[in-house]
C-alpha cells in the first residue's frame, strides 16, 4: 500500500470518528481573542465565510455579536487571555448568548494548530462536541464588588510600597525610627516623620511626639532620631509620604464604593428573624462591625465565627464565589477548584505525584494566610494546624489547614448552618479515638486483639 493511500485511509477514519461523535452544542461558535483582533468561527453551514476577523473596538464587538445572531448562534466559547476577554464576554452576555470562558490548558495540549484561524476553529469544534467546560464565574452583581475589592488590594499593595520607600529614606539618613516604634505608619511614627519633613531636627523635641504607649524610653528614641538629614533623602521621604497619604485617601474612597455596592446585593437572611450572633473573638483593627453585619446578611451565615477567618476573608469569599455554590456539586469539587487538594497523577497503578495544582486563585491565597494565623489558636483548628505542620512540614501543613477551612466554608454556605466552635480538649479526644481505632484495626489485621488496661492509680 502506498503512502498516499495510507494517508487517505487515515483521514477517512478520522472523519468517521468525528461523524460518530454526538453534537452537544449545535449552535456553537469559537473565538480566539487578541489585543487587536478577534477571530471567530461558526459552523460551516451558517455562512459562506464561517471564519471571520473582527477588531477590538466597541463598534467591532457589536458587529461581531450581530453576525453571531445572524448565524443563529446561541453558545460561544472563548479562551481566557489576560483581560481581553472581558469586554466581549460582557457584551455577549448582555445580548443573551451563553458564553463559556475556557481554560487554555484544556485546548492547548493538541499540536498542529499554527494560526489564530485554526485556533478559533478548534475551539468551535471542541465546544460543538461538548469537550470543553467553562471556568467558574460568579453572578455579575458579585463580579462588580469583586472588581472593587481587587482594586483595593492593588491600592493596599501600593501603600505598602510607599511605606518601604519611607523606611529606605530613613535608613539612608541613619534615622532608626523602626527600632524604637513598632510601626512607622502608626500614630507616633507618622507624627515624627511629619515633624522631620517640616524642618524639626532636635531629637528631644522629636522624641516628645511619641505616644506614651511606646515602650522605648524618650532618651532611646532621641538617640535613634539623630541622623544625617541630607536633602536628597528628605526629598525621597517627602515624596513617599505624600504618596502614602494619597493611597490612604484612595483606599477610603474605595471602601465607600464597596459599602455602596454591598448594599445592592440581595440579602440571604433576615436579621430581624435571625440576628447576627455575637463575635467570638475581639475585632481586628480597621475592620468595622458594620462590615461583618453586612457580610452576614449577604452570605446568610457568619463566616467570621470560624477561627482564622476575618471580615476581609469573608469578603473575599463573597466576591470570588458568592453565596451560591451550586456550581460545585461536592466540597471535593470546591477544594479542587481552589487547588487545595492533591492532584494525583497515576500511571500503571502507581502514584507518580500528589502535589497540589498551581492555581492563581485569590480565595485559596486568602485561606492559606488565614491558616497561618492559627499558629497559637487555643481551639480545635489551631490544634489541627499545629499537628499538620509537625507531620507534613510548614508549607504542606498550611495547605492542609486551608483545605479544612475551605470544606468548612462550603458546608456553612451549602447548608446554612451556624458554625460550632470545637475546643482544644474535644479535638484531642477525637484524635485519641482515631488513633485507638487505628491500633485496633492493625491488631485485627495481625490476628490479635487489643485489650485496654486501666492506668495505675
N, C-alpha and C positions, 0 to 999 in steps of 0.2 A: 504494500500500500504506500502510495506516495505521501510526501509531507503535506501537499496541498489537500489531499483527500482526508488525511487525519485531522487537519485544521478545520475543514468543512464539517466533519462529523462531530468534532468537539463543540463547534459553535451551534450546531443543531441541537446537541444535547443540552447546552446551557439555555437555549431558547425554550426547550420543552420544560426545563425546570422552572423558568420564570413564568411560563404559562400555567404551570400546575400550582403555583403559589396563590393563595386566596388574596383577593384585593380587599384590604381592610378599609382604606380611605380612597375611594374612587375619585372624589373631587379634591385632590391634594395638589399642593404646589410646594416647591422648594426654593429657598432664597439663600444665595451666598452673599454675605454682607461685606462691604468695604467702606473706606473713609470717603471715597469719591464716587463710587458707583456700586449698584446692587444688581446682581444677575439673578433672574427669576426664571424658573422652568415650570411649565404646566403640562398636563397630558397632551400627547401629540395630536389627538383628535379634537382639541378645543380651539386651535388656532393654526393658521398657516405657518406662522413663525412661533413655535412653542417655547423658545428661549429668547428672552429679551433683556436688554440692559437699560437701567434707569439711573438717573442721577440721584444725589442725596439731598437736594434742596426740597423744601416742603411742597412746592407745586409738583415736583417729580414724584414724590411719595404719593401724592393724591392721584396722579396719573397711574402709578403702579396699582393702587387699590382699585381704581376704575377698571383697569384691564383685567384684574383678577375677577371682579364681579362679572364682567362681560364674558369671561371664560367659565362661569358657573363654578368657581372655586369656593369651597366652604372651610377648608382647613389648610393652614400654612405652617411649614416647618422651617426654622432658620437656625443657623449656628450662632452660638453665643460668642461674639467677637468684641472684646473691650466694652465700650459704651455705645457702639454704632448701632446696636440693635434696638435701643430704647425708643427713638422717635418712630421708627417703622412699627415696632411692636405695639406701641400705644395707639397709633393711627389705625392699624388693622383691627385692634380690639374695639375701638370706637365704631368702626364700620360693621361690626358683627361677625368677623371671622374668628374661627377657633385657631389660636396661634400657639405653637409649641416652640419653646426655646430649647434647642438640642445641645447636649454636652458634646464638645468637639471630640472627646475620647471615643464616643460611640461611632463616629463616622470617619475618623482619620486613620484607622487601623487597616484600611484596604488600599492597596497600591494600585497604580495605573491611572490616577486622576492627576493631570498635569496642568489644568487651567481652571479658571473660575467657571467657565461654561460647563465643564464636566462636573465640577463640584455641585452646582445647583441642580443638575440633572440627577446626580447620585443621591442628593438629599431628597429630591422629589420621589425617586424610586423607592428608597427606604421607607419614606413616610407612606407611600401608597400601600406597601406590603405590611405596614404596622410594625416595622423593625426598629423604630426609634421611640424613645419616651421623652416627654417634655420635662424640663427641670422644674422643681417646685418654686412657685412664686405666690406669695400671699395675695389677698384681695387688694385692689387698687387703693382703697382707703387706707390700708395699713402700709402700703408702699409709700404713700405721701409722708406719713410720720417717720418711716424708715429713712427717707432721704434727709429729713431734718436731723435725725439722730446721728446719721453718718457724717453729716456736715459738722455737727457739734464735736464729734470725735476728732475731726481734722483741725478744728479750732483749738481744742484742748492740746493736740499734738504741737500746733504752732506756738501756743503759750508755753509749753514745756521747753521748746527750742529757745525761746527768749530768756527763760529762766537760766538755761545753761550758758547763754551768752553773757548774762549779768554775772554769773558765777565766774566765768572766764575773765571778764574785765576786772573784777575784784581781785582775783588771784594774781593777775599780772601787776596790779598795784600793791600786791602783798598785804591786802586787807583781808584778814582771815575771819570774815563775818560768819562763815558757815561753821566755824569751830566753837563759837560761843552762843549761837542760836540754832535751834533745831530746823528752822525753815526760814530761808531768806525772804520768802514771799509772805511770811506771816506779818502780824502787826508790828512787832519790833524790828524785823528785818527791813520791811518797806519804809518804816519811819526813818531809819538810819540812812538808807540809800537815798531817799528824797532829800534829807538834810545834806548829804555829801554833794548831790547834784546842785543844791542851792548855794554851795560855797563854804559850808562849815567844815573846818579841818581840826578843830580842837577835840581830841579824843575823849576828854572828860565830858564835854557837852554832848557828843555823840552817844557816849555810853549812858547818859542820863535819859535818853529816849527809849531805852529798853524797858519792857514791861516788868513788873515786879515778879511775874511768874518765871522769868528766865533764871535758870539755875546758876549760871556763871556769875561771879561777883562783879561789881562795877569796875574794880581795878583790872580784872582779867579782860573784860570787854574793852576797856580803854586801851589796854596794851595790844589787843588784836586789831584795833582800828588805826594804829599808827602805820602809815604806808607811804608809798611813792606815788603821789597823785599827779601822774603825767597827763598832759592834755589829750593825747590820742586815746588813752584808756578811758578817760572820763567821757569822751565823746561816744565811745562804744557803749559804755554803761548807760548813758542818756538815751541813745537810740534803742537799745534793748528794753529799757524801762518804759519808754513811750509805746513801743510795740506791744509790750506785755499788757499795759493798761488798755490798749486798743483791742487786743484779743479778749480781755475781760469784758469789755462793753459788747463785743460781738457775741460772746457766749451768753450774756444776759439777754440780748435780743433774740437769740436762737431759742433760749429757754421759754421766752414768751410765745414764740411761734409754736413751739412744741406743745405748750399748755393749751393753746387755742385749737390746734389740730386734734389733740387728745379729746377735747370736749365734743368734737364732731363724730367720734367713733361711737358705735352702738354700745349700749350698756348690756352686760351679761347677767347682772344681778341687781336686785332692788335692795338698796341699803336700808330702806325702812323695814323690810321684812327679814332681811338677813344682814345685820350690821357687821361692820368690819371688826374682827376680833382685836384685842389689844396687842401691842407689839411685845414680842417675847424678849427681844434684845434691845439695848439702847440705840437710838437713832444715830446714823452716821452724820458727820459734819457736812453741810452743804446739800443734804437731801431732805427737802421739806416733807412734813407729814401729809400734806395735801396731795403730793405726787403718789404716795403709797395708797391713799384712798382712791385716787383716780384709776390707778392700775388695778385695784381690787374690783372696781365697777366694770372695767373693760375686759378683764380676764375671767371674772367670775369666781376666782379663788385668790387667796392671799399667798403668793409665791414667796414673799419676804419672810414667811414663817419658817421656811426651810433654812437651816443653818448654812451660812456662806452665800446665800442669795440675797442681795440688797435690792433697793429700788431700781438702780441703774441696770442691773442684770435682768430684773423682771421687765423693764422697759425694752431691753434687747429681745427678750422672748416675744413680747407683744408685737414688735415691729418686724422681726425676722421671720416668724412663723404665724403669728396671730393666735387667737384663742381656739380656732377650729383646726383640729389635727386629723380630720377625716382623710386627708391625702396620704396619711401613714397608717396602714391597717393595724400594725402592731408596734410596740415600743422597740422591737428589733429593727423595723424599717426606719424608725425615727433616729435611733442611735447610729445606724449605718449611714443615713444622710448626713449626720453630723461628723462622721469619720471618727467615732469614739469606740468602735468595736473592732475586733480582729478581722483583718482582710485575709482569710485563709486561702492560700494558693496550694492546691493539691494536685499531684501528678503521680500516677502509678500507685495510688493508695497511700502516698506519703506526703505529709505536710511540708512543703518547701519553705513557706514563710507565713507568719501570722501577724506581721506588723500592721498597725492601723494605716488606713489610707490617708494620703496627704490631701487635705481639702482646705480651701480658703473660705472658711465659714466663720462669721463673726460671733455666732452664738456658741460654737464649740470653743473659740478662744476665750469668751467670757466665762464659760463653765470651767475651763481649766484654771483661770485666775481665781474663780470662786473656790475651787478645790484647795488652792494654796492657802487660803485664809482659815482653813480648818485645822491647821497645824496644832494649835493649842486649844481647840474646842473641847469643852468638858462633856459633850454629848456623844450619841452613838455615831454620827457621821464623822466626828473628829477621831474617834477610836478606829473607825474603818479606814480613814485616810492614813493614820499612823501605822496600822497593820499592813496595808498595801504598800506603803513606802518602804517599810522594813523588809517586806517579802520580795517586791519586784524592783525596787530602786525608786529614786525620786521621780524621774520622768514617767515611767510606767505607772507608778502609784498615783500621780496626778491625773493621768488619763483614766485610770480605773475609777477614781473618785468622781471625775467629771461624767463618766458613763453612768454612774449611780445617780448623780444629780439629774441627768437627762431622763432617766427612767422615772424618777420621782415627779419631774415636771410633766411628763407625758401622762402619768396616772392621774395627777391632780387636774389637769386640763381636760382629759378624756372623760373622767367620771365626776368631776366637780365636787370632790370630797375635800374636807379640811385636812390639813397636814397634822399628824400626831407625832410630836417630838419623842424620839427614843432616847432614854437616858443611858449613861455610860454603863451602869450596872446591868441593865436589861440587855444591852448589846453583848457584854461579856458572858452573860448566862446563855444567850443564843449561840455564841461562838463555842462555848464549852459543850453544849448539847450536840453541835455539829461534829466536834472532834470526837466525842464519845460514840456517836453513831458511826463515824468512820472507823474507829477502832473495833467496834463490834462487827462491822462488815468484813474487815481484814481478818479478824479471828475466825469468822464463819467460813471465809474462803480457804483457810488453812485447816478446817475441820476441828476448830477449837471453840471454846465458849468463854466469853469474857465475864468474869464474876467480880462484882464491885464489893470491896471490903471496906467497912466503915473505918474512918480515921480514928486513931487512938486519941483518947481524951487527954 
